[in-house]
């Protein structure tokens, strides 16, 4: 870990070392009699024994006792009834500023409990544990509410570990944990934006004309929508002031932290240089955003936007979803990785992450899906699928849909401006989409129209449909009637 630039009038620029992203295979939950039937154990949620956890807890405590420690105290969740206090003890000072930006500092008189985080990026396990594969680790104890992080300097592990821990407990109180951004418009109500990294959920929700609720982690309770956090952790590859003014301004605030970017000879950030990582990040407080929704709860959502970045270029730019289709897409969580985002990816690679954040949702997927369905029906939220990926061909042949087009599509969804008689049925997917974006019918939203080679379009669409089908059967949900009806493959 290294601080690259540290001026009082500029954001802190840091390099997080070997790890510039999360390491999902090195995260473990302590398996106990209380949670063995609640957590979906397997590749998403690897178990570790209580004895192994206790042993590493002692070693990490002893290690930190020999260091100069830095502490942060704050909380998560804007609703005091469900809020937890947070205590972070770390060996490097800048992580306390990260925690100050990303978590909350509500003046609550009491909390449901305390989450304790011991954080030591330089600590490595010297002896192989029977439960732990590598020298770096993230260990989460659901009952003790303790998180141990060692051997990794990537700050996102702190934030996502807390979210994962909360997502075991909140559903017991009728709260749907959601990996989504959210904003509020006084005329159009609350909108939620579900999506994986790179789909645009932070970009599209950070709109100066709407009040930002949050960019990543929310809860949907019987009372409405609340923010888990107090800050944002935005991906900033390719960041431009003109295209994303809200994020750009907040990123350059003196209190912000920017991770793993490249500086030129004059010390200026080159947001287009991904030689360190594609996963460059900015962590800033909501205090740095001008138009923020500051109340404890936002109203129940009027619109739910599910985002995908289809690098195959065959999904419509926008589709109107039934309840069943929305739940199907929620459990599928589809997007596509493109060449360059990870080593050895040479062609677009379909990625399915249930709940649009499978690694952070430790319970069984249907626990979350069933509650989402209940909430949508109860509050009659309109659901949409917006594709922010490619059209006219796959990645490398077609082009990415312009952000201006996506923003116009989003605005028409939020304002319900697509007239019903313009919708047509997709030939290859069980999706209904508006044929044109504009009333003059000059901008077609039929993906087939953008492809010169119609036969290649057909083959690619059939291929993606097959990938959806295989993933769905792998989830073993074909017997769930409501989700089955919403399948977007034929």
N, C-alpha and C positions, 0 to 999 in steps of 0.2 A: 504494500500500500504506500502511496506517495502523494503528497500535495504538490501539484504542478504550479499552481498560481494562487496567491493568497494576498489580496489587497482589500483594505477596509471598504473601498468604494465599489468593489466589483464582486461577482459571485465567486465562491470557492471552487476551484477546479482540482479534481482528484483523480488518481489512477488506482483502481482497486486490485491490481496485481493479477495473479494467475486467473482468477475467476471474475469474468465481466458479465456474468449472468447467473441465474440459479443453477444448482446441481440437484435436480429432482431425485436422482438415484441415491443421493447421500442424505436424504431426509427420512427420519423415522419417528413413529409414534410409540410411546410406551403402551404395551398391551396389558390390560388389567381385566379383572373379573367384571368391572363396571362398564367397560367399553368394548369387550370382545365381540358382542353381538350388535353393536351400534355402528362400528366403523367397517367399511368395506375393505378388508385386508387384501393385499395383493401388490401389483406393480405401482399403483397410485399411492398406497399407504403401507409402507413397510414396517413390520413390528420390531420392537426392541424390548428386551426384558427389563423388569424393574431393577434387577441387580446390576445390569450393565449400565443403566441410566445413573443409578446411585454412585457407581464407581467413577464414572466420567464427571459427574457433578462434583465429587470430592476433589478430583484432579484439577478441574477447571477453577474451582474456588481457590485451591492452593496456588495455582499459577497466577491468578489475578491478585492474590494477596501480596505477591512479590513485586507487583507492578504498581505504577502510578495509575490509579483508577479514576475514571470520569463517569459521572452519574447523570441520568436524566429521569425526571419524574413528570408524568402527564397522565393522559387517559385516552380511551377509545370509546366511541359511540356517543352521539349527541343527546340521546335520551337517558337521563339519569337512572331510570328504572332498570336499565340493562347495561349500564356503563361499567367498565373495569378500569382500575388504575393501572398504570404501566410504570415499572421501574427497570431501567436499562443500566447495567454496569459494563463498561467497555474499557479496553486498554488504549484506545485512540480517541482523542477529543472530538474530531470532526463528526463522529457518529452521533454524538449528543445533539449537534446541530441538525443532522439528518432527522433524528427522532423528534426534535422540536418542530421541524417543518412538517413532518408527515403525520404525526399523531396530534392529539388535542390537548388543550389546557383549559378545560371547563372548570368553573368555580363551583363544583358539586360538593355538598356536605358529606356525602357518603357514596360508596360504590358497592356493587355486587361482590366484588373480590379484587384480588391483585394478580396481575401477570408479571412475573419476574423473568428478565432476560439476562443471561450471562453471555457476554460477547467477547471473543478473543480471536481475532483474525490470524494471529501469529502462532496460536497454539495448535499443535499437531499431535495426534495420538501416536505415541512411540511404540506401543505394543498393540498388536492386532487383537481386536475384540471378537468374540465368537459371533456377535450380532452385527458389527459394523464393518463394512467392506474396506473403507479407505481412511486415511488419516484426517481428512476433513469431514465435518458432520453438522447436521442440524437435528437435534433431538427435542421432541415436544411431549410433555407429560400432560395429558388432558385433564386429569383430576387435580394434580398439584398446581397446575397453571404455571409451569416453569418451562422455559425454552433455553436450550444450550446451543450455542453456535461457535464452532471452532474451525480454524484452517481455511476460512474463506473471507475475503474482504468485500465481497459484493453486498452493498447495503440493502438491496432488495430482499435478501434473506430475512432481515429483521421484520420488515413490513409484512411479507407474505406468511411468515410463521405465525404472527399474531392473528392474521385473518383466518388462517387454517384452523387455529385453535378455537377461535370464536365460532366457526362454522359447524363445530360439533355440538355446541351447546345451544345456540340461538334457536334452532328449529324446534327444540323442546318447548319453547315459549310461543310457538306459532309465528315465528319470524323467519322469512325467507332470506337467506344470505345470498347476495348477488354480486358477481364479478362484473360490474357495469359502471358506466358513468351516468350522470343525471343532471338535468337542468330544468328550470321552471320559467314559464312565460305567463304573465298575468292574464292574457287572453286565451291561451291554448293549454294551460295547465302544465303538468309534469310530464317529462319524457325520459325514458330509460334507454340506454344504449349498451346492449350486450355485444361483446366482441373480444377476440383474442388480440395479442400484440400485432400491430401492423394493419389492423382493419380500419382504424380511424376513430375509435370511440372517444379518445381524449380530444382529438382535433375537432370533431363534429359537435361535441358537447360544450367546448370552449368557444362560445359565441357571445360577443360583447352585447348583443341585443337581448340576451336571455340571462337569467340569474343562474350561475353555476352552483349546483348542490355539491358535486364532487366528481372526481374523474375515474374512480376505480372500485371502491368497495362500499356497498350500501346494504341496508336491511329494509325489508318490506313487512311491516307489522300491521296489525289491525287498525292502527292509528294513522298509517301513511308511510312515507319514505324517509329514512334517516341516513345520515352519513356516518360511517364508521370512523373515518379519518378527519384530519384537519388540514391536509395538504395534498399535493399532486406529485406524481412520479412519472413525468412525461418522457416518452421516447422522442429524441430530438435529432435523429438522423435526417438530413435534408431540411432542417428548420429554416424558414424564411419569414421575415417580419411581415411582408405583404400578404402571404398566404395564411399565416397563423399568428396574428398580432397579439392575441391574449397570452399565448404560451411564450412567445418571444419576449414580451415585456417582463413577464414573471420570471423567466429563466435568467434574465440579466439583472435581477434585483440583488443587492449586496448580501442578503441573507440566504440566497439560493445556493445549491450545490450542484455542480455539473460533473458527471462521471465519464471518464474514458474518452474524452474528445481530443482531437489533435490541434495543436497551436502552431501558427506560422511563425516566421522569424521575428515578427513584431508583437507576438503574444496574442494575436487575434484567433478566435475559434474558427476552425474550418468544419462546419457542420456536415459537409459532404464527404469528408475524409473518414472512411470506415476501416482504416488500416489496423486500428486497435480492436474494434468490434463494431458490428452492426447495431449493437444494443447500447448506444450512447443514451444517457439519461439525465434529466434535470429534476431535482427535488426542490419544490418551492411551497411555501405556506399559502393557504387560501387568502391570507392577509394581503398577498401581493396581487390578487385578482380584483379588479375594480367592481365587478358586478357579481356579488356572491349572495346566495340564499342563506340568510343567517339564522332562520328560525329552527327550532328543535326538530320539527317534522315538515316535510312538503306533502301536498295532497297526493292521493293515490294517482298513479299514472294514467293519463289519457291515451298516450301512445307508447308502445314498446317497439324499439328499433333493434332488430337483430342484424349484426353486421358480419359480412364475410368478404374476404379478399380472394376472389376466384381467379387464380392465375391460369386456369384452363381456358377462360374466356367464353364460357357457354351459359352461365347463369344470367338471367335478366338483371339489369341494374337495380330494379325494384320489383317486389312482388307483395301483394296484399295477402296476409296469412289468416286462416281460420284459427280457432283456438287449438285444434288438434295439430295443425301444421306448425304453430308456434312452439308447442310443447315438443314436437318431433325435432324441430331445429334446435331447441334448447338442449335436448339430450344428445344430439349429434355434435353440435358445436364445431361446425366445419369452417375451415379456412385452408389456404394453401401456402406452403413455404416456397420461396423462389430461390434460384441459384444465388449463392453468395451469403445467404443468411446463416447457413451452417456448413461445416466442412462436408465435402463429398456430395452436396446437392447439385446436380447438373441439369435437372429438368424439374418443372413444377411438381411438388409433392403434397398430396392431400393430407391434411392434419385434422383429426377429430378429437376434440377435447370436451367431454360432456359438461354441461352447465356453463359453457364458455370459460371454463377454469377448473377442469378436472383435478389438477394437482392441489387445489386449495379447498376442495369439497370432500372431506373425509367420509361423510356419511354415504349411504347407498344412494345412487343417482335418483331413483324413484322417490326418495324422501323429499328431495328438492323439487323434482318435476311435478309431483302430485300437488304440492303446495302452490307452485306457480300456476298450474291449471285452475286451482280453486280461486286464487286471487284475480286472475284474468276474468273469469266468469263473474265473480262477485262484483267487480268494478267496471266490467265491460270495456276493458282497455283494447284499443285497436292495435293489432300487431303487424309489423312490416319486416320484410327481409330486404336489406339494401346491400348490393354488391359493389364494393369499392375497388374491385380488381380490374381485370383486363376485358377488352372487347375487340372484335376484329381479328381474333386469333389468340393463342396462348402467349404467355410470357416469352419474349424474344421475337415474336412475329407481330402480334397485335400491339395495342398501346393501352396504358392504364387510363381508366375513366377519369377525366379531368375533375379536380376537386370542385371547380365551379359548377359542373354538371351535377355532382353528388349533392352539393349544398342546395341546388335548385330542387332536386328530387326530394331531399329531406324536407324542405320548406313546404312542398306540396303535400307530403305525407302528414306533417304536423297540422297543416291548415285544412286537411281533407279536401284538397282541390282537384284531385283526379276524379273525373266524372265516371260513373259506373259503366256507361256504354262504350268507354274506350278500352275496357279490359278484355284481354284475350287469354286463351289457355296455352301454356307451353306445350310443344310437341313431345318433349322428352322428359319433362319434370311435371309433377303434379303441383303446378304453380300458376296463379293467375296474375298477369301483369298488365300495366297500361301500355297500349301500343305506341303512344307518342308522348313526349314530354311537354310539348307546347300545343296550344290550341290551333296553330297554323299547320300542324302535322309535318313539320320540317325536321324534327329531331326524333328519329326512331329509337325506341327502347327494346326492340326485338333483337336479341343478340345475333340471330341468324343473318340479319340484314348487313351486319358489319363484316361478315366473313366473305372473302372472295371465293374460296373453295368450300362449297356447301357440303361436299362429301366428307371433308375433313372435320367440318363443324359437327356433322351428324355422328361420326365415329367418336369424337372427343366428348360430346354430350352423353352418348351411351356409356362411354368409359366412366365418366364421373357419376352417372346414375348407378352403375354397378358398384362403385366404391361406397356410395351411400348405403346401398343394400347390404353389402358385406359388413360394413361397420354396424349397421342396425342389428343384424343377426348376431354379431359378436357380443352385443350388449344384452342379448336374451330378453328382449322386450316385445317380441312379436305377438305375445299373448295379451298384451295390454291394449284393449280395444280402442281407447281414445287416442293413444299415440299411433296405433296402427292405421287408423283412419287418416291421420295427418301425414303419413309418409309422403315425401316429395318425389320418391322414385315410383315408377309404374311397375 
